[in-house]
Amino acid sequence: MTIWQQLFTRRMLICVFIGFSSGLPLYLLFNLVPAWLRSEHIDLKTIGLFALIQFPYTWKFIWSPLLDRYAVPALGRRRGWMLVSQVGLLLVIAKLGGFSPQTEMSTIVLFCTLLAFLSATQDIVLDAYRRELLSDSELGLGNSIHVNAYRIAGLIPGSLSLILSDHLPWSMVFIITALFMLPGMVMTLMVSEPHRAAPPKTLREAVVEPFHEFISRQGWNSALLILAFLFFYKLGDSLCTALATPFYMDMGFSKTEIGLIAKNAGLWPAVIGGLLGGLWMLKIGINRALWLFGVVQVVSIFGFAWLASKGHFDVIGAPELAQLGLVIGLEAFGVGVGTAAFVAFIARTTHPAYTATQFALFTSLAAVPRTFMNATAGWLVESLGWTMFFLLCVLLAIPGMVLLLKVAPWGEVQNNGMP
């Protein structure tokens, strides 16, 4: 089968819907909620602390064994939990915008926490479904398509919703945003349940065996190195984009300009980068992709530092919009290909019998810096300024690259023949 034949298959189409459904709620927490709070004159430190609301992404491995062990009647083990979490997300997102940041902040915190919990639960089961759907040779391309659709979903809360907020009340904006969960729900009802491996027979097996299997397969030293790599590889990139929308607003761009220029400037580089990343991984393998795409990912952070060094724009014209579009495009390409390789590496590391729990454990560890480090982003920006903040992000990206020497050597060949 040629590369193009592998690209246009039903399994890859499913990856599009999975990625879109997974990305929408997370980008809503990243982009729309901070913009909403900033437009309501909430300070940066408070907005930065909202990163702690994403706590469920860090601890989702705790309840992931329940999703491995138990099935929802009628729909099955994967499809059932997919639909339950998607329905919950639609309802919570639709309700969130009806609260006032000035007088109902505690309620907003509660709903955002519930939103993060449902989103993390959906990620557990979508990651497991995708891993069981794809063969080992399809992991690179399938996960790059997933990441592509994931980022495209970010255009809804990060672009369309921002534009709508200049013309509609926030309550209506959140309702419209919630309706974009419907495609994922339709997909869940149409696909079949995967049966790649037998589910755990007991809850104890579902809890204990995923950890025992990983340690037994890798050995303690290799296992700890892999876990450290999962923590550090996306650290600088994650912190860099933690307050992206408030950064654009502080630079002088309006919400409409951010929606039309900044977000859309990142669409095609993200799409092209994601597709090229997946196709390249078919040729060069996951290990080498982690090296090459990781370098691009680090370099892209420098674009933010360069833009921040120019200071606040008093007048926004074509040159300023072009500079913003260039920076966002480079970031979208770098992060797009880097994330595709990273997720493919995680998928390759899981065992089919314990997909949900192991995938949740690995992605939870990767979410630790996003949750805890990002919570300090507002404090760091106010202490260092935007330029020094982005240079710090570059330094934090280096340890993950160094760990590649051990966890993904350039010339090492995996069992599937891919380095």
N, C-alpha and C positions, 0 to 999 in steps of 0.2 A: 504494500500500500504506500502510495506517495505521500509526501508531507501535506499536500493540499487535500488529498482524500482523507487524511487523518483529521484535518482542520474542520471539514464540513461533514460532521457526523451527528447523529442524534445525541450521543453522549456529550459532545462539546456544546450543543445547544442547551442541554440541561445545565451545564456549568455556567452558561450565561445567566439563566434565571436564578440559580443558586447564589451566584456572586452578587447580583443586583439586590436580592432579598436580604442578603447578609450585610451589605454595605450601607443600605439606606438608614437604619436606625443608628449605626455608629457615627456616620457623618452628620446626622441630625444632632447628636450630642456634641460633636466636634465643632460644627460650623453654625448651625441654625440657632441652637440654644445660646452660645456666646454672643452672637450678633443680636439676638433678641434682648439679652440682658444688658449688653452695652448700649443699645438704642434706648433702653429704659434707665440709663445713667447709673448702672451698677459698676462699682470700681473693679479694676483689673485683678487685684488680689483675690476678691471674692470669686470672680469668674475663673481664675486659675485654680482655686480650691475645688471648683466643680469637677475637676479631673478625678477627685476621690470618689465621685459618684460612680465612676466606671469600675469600682472595686469588684463587682461580679465577674468581669472579664479575667481578673487575676485569680479568682477562687473557683472558677466554674468546674475545675476538675473534682471538686468535692461532691457535687451532685451528678456528675457525668456517669458514674456507675449505675445510677438509677435508670438512665436512658439506655444503657447497654443491656441491663437486666430485664426491664419491664416494657411491655408494648401497650399502646392505646388500642382498645377493642375496635375491630372492623378495619382500621387503616394500617396497623402493623407497627413494628418497633421504630422504624425511621420516619415513615410518612406521618404517623400519628403525632409524634412529638413536633414534627415540622409544622403541622397545621395548628396545633394548640398554641405554640409560641407565636405564630404569624397572626392569628386572630387576636391574641392578647396585645401584640405590638400595635396593630391597627387601632384598637380601642384606646390604648394609653396615649399614643401620639395625638389622636384626634381630640382628646380631652385636655392635653397639657397646655395648649395655648390659651385656654380660657381663664387662666389664673393671672394675677397681677404680681410682677416681680417686686413691686414696692411694698405690698401689704401681705402677700401670701408666699413668701420665699420658702418657708418650711414645707408647704404643700408641694411647691415646685421641686424641691429637693427629694421629697418622697416619691413623686411621680417619675422623676429622672432616674432614681435608683431602681424603681420597678421596671422602667424602660430598659435600663442596662441589664437587669436580671433576665428579662425575657429575650433581649438581643443575644446575650451570652448563651442562653439555653438554645436558641435557634442556631447559633454558630456551632455548638457541640454536635447537634444532629446533622446539620448541613455538611460539616467537615467529614463526619463519619460516612454519610451517604456518598459524598464525592469520592472518598478514598475507596469505598467498596464498589463504586461504579466504574472507576478507571483501572486499567491494567498498569503494571509498573512502567511500561514503556510510554504510556500516555500521561504520566504524572506531570512532567514538565509542561507540556502544551495545555493540558486540562487545567492545571492550577494557574497558568498565566492568563488563560481566558477567564477563569474565576476572578482573578485579581483585576483584570480589565473591567469586567462588569461591575465589580465591587467599587471601583473608582468612578465609573460612569454613574453609578447610583448616587455618588456624592454630589453630582450636578443638580439633583433635585433639591435637597436642603441647602446646598451651597450656592446655587445659582437661581433656579426658578423661584424657590421660596423667598429668597432675598429680594428679587425683583417684585414679586407679589406683595411683599411687606411694605413697599412704598406706595401701594395703591389699595390694599385691603387691611382690615384689622387682623392682629396676630392670631386671634382665635380661628378665623377662616383660613389663614395660611397653614396652620397646623392640621386642620381637617383635610385640606387639599393634599398636603404632604403625606398624610396617613393613607390616603387612597392608593398611593403607589405601592402599598404592600399587597394589593390584589393580584398582580401578575404572579408573584411567588406562591400565593395560595392556590391559584388555578393550576400552576405547574405541579404542586404537591398532589392535587387530586388526579392529575393525568398520568404521572409516572408510576412505574411499578416498584414494588418493594425489593431491594437487593438481598441476595442470600449467599454472600461470598464465604461467610464463616458462621458456624453455629454460635448462638448467643450463650453467655455464661449461664450455668444451670442454677446457681444460687447467688444471692446478693454478696455473700462473702467472697465467692470467686470473682465476681464483677469488681470488687473493691481491691482485693489483694493481688490477684494474678497479673493485672496490667503492669504493676510496679515490679513484681518479681520477674516477669518475663523480660522486661526491658533491662534490668540489672544483670540477669543471667546471660542475656544475649550479648550485651556490650562489655560487661565487666565494670567494676566500680570506677576505675580511672577514666575509661573512655566515656562512661555514662556521665560523670561529673563534668568532663570537658564539654560534652554535647550540651548539657544543661546551662553551663556558663556561656557557651556560644549563643544559645537561644535568648539569653538575657541581654547580651551586649550587641548583637549584630544590628538591631534596629534602634538602639538607644539614642544615638545622635539625631537620626532622621525623625524619630517620634517626637523628641523634645522640640526640634526645629519647627514642626508644624502645629505644636500644641495651641498656640495663640495666633494662628495665621490670619484669621479674619479680623480680630482686633488690631493686629499689626497693619493690615491694609487700611483699616479705618484710621488708625493713628498717623499713617503716612499722608492722609488727606483724601483718600478715595471714598466715594459715596457707596452705599450698599448696592445701588443699581450698577455702578461701574464695576464693582467687585463681581457682581452676578454675571454681567455681560462679558467683561474683558478677562478678569483674573481666572474665573472658573472655566470659561470656555477655551481660553488659551491653553489650559491644561488638558483639554479633552483629547485632541488628536495626538499630541505627544504621548499621552497615556495609552491610547488605543494602539498606536503604532509601536510604542515601546513594549507594550504587553504582548502583542502578536509576534514581534521580532524576537522578544525574549523567549517565548515558548518555542518558536521555530528554531532558534539558535540552540536551545537546550536539547532538542532532538539530535543536533549535530555534535555539540561540544560536551554535553552532559551537565548534570546538576552541579558537580564540584567546581568546574571551571566557570560556570555561570555565576556562582556565588562570588568568585574572585573578581571577574570582570564587571559584573553589575554592582558589586559592592563599591568598587572604585568610583563608578559613575554616580552612585548614590551619595558618596561623601563629597565629591566635587560639586554636586548640585546645591549643597548647603551654602557654599561660598556665594552663590547668586543672591541669597537673602541678605548676607552680610554686605554685599556690594550695594544693594538697593537701600538698606537701612543707613549706610554711610552717607547717603545723599540728603538725609534729613526730611522733615515734613515739607510736602509740596504745597505752596500757597496757591498755585494755579495748576489745574490738571488739564493738560492738552494731549495731543497725539503722541509727542515724544515720551511723556510720562506713562501713558497707557501702554506704549510699545515696550518700555523698559519692564513694566510690571508683567506684561504678557510673556516676555522673554524669560524672566526669572521663574514664573510659574510653569512655563513649558518645560524648562530644563529640570525643575523639581519633579514634575509629573513623569517625565521620561525616566529619570534616575530612580525614583522611588517605585515606579511601576515595574521596571525590570528587576530591581533588587528584591521587591516583595514577592514577585513570581518565583524567583529562584529559592527564596527563603521558605515559602509555603510548600514548594515541591520537596525541599529537603525534609521538612517536618513530616510530610505525608510518607516519604520513603522510609522514615525512621519508625513509623508505627507498624504494629502487627495487626493483620486483618481481624483476628478474633477479639481484639480489645480496642477497636478503632476509636470509639467515642471517648473512652477514658484517657488513652494515651495521647490522642490528638488534643484533647482538652487540657491535659497536663502541660504539654509542650507549648501550646498557644497561650496558656495562662501565664507561664513563665515569661514568654515574650511580651505579655501585656503588663508585667510588673513595672518596667520603666515608664510605660505610657501612663500608668495610674499614679505612681508615687512621684516620679521625677517631674511629670507634667504638672502636678499640683504645686510645684515650686516655681513654675515658669513665670507667673506673674510677679513673684518676689524677685526672681533673678533679673527680669527685664527692668523693674523699677530700681534695682541696685546697680546693674551693669550698663543699662541702655541696650537698645535693640542690636547694635552692631557687635558689641562684645558678647552678647548673649548667643548670637549665631556662630561666632568663632568658638565659643565654648562647646556648642553642639558638634562642631567639626572634631574637636579633641575627644569628645565622648564616643565618637564613631570609630575611633582607631582600635580599641581593644578587640572588638568583634572581628575586625579584619585580621589581626594577629592570630586569633584562635583558629582561623581557617587552616593554618599550618598543621594543626593536629586533627581537626574534625573533618576537613574536606580537602586533603592534599591535592594539588593541581593534577598530578599524574596517576592518582589512585583509581583503579577500575572497580566498579561495583559488580554485584552478582548478575545484574541485568545487562552488563556490558557497557554501562554508561559511567564515565568518570564524574 
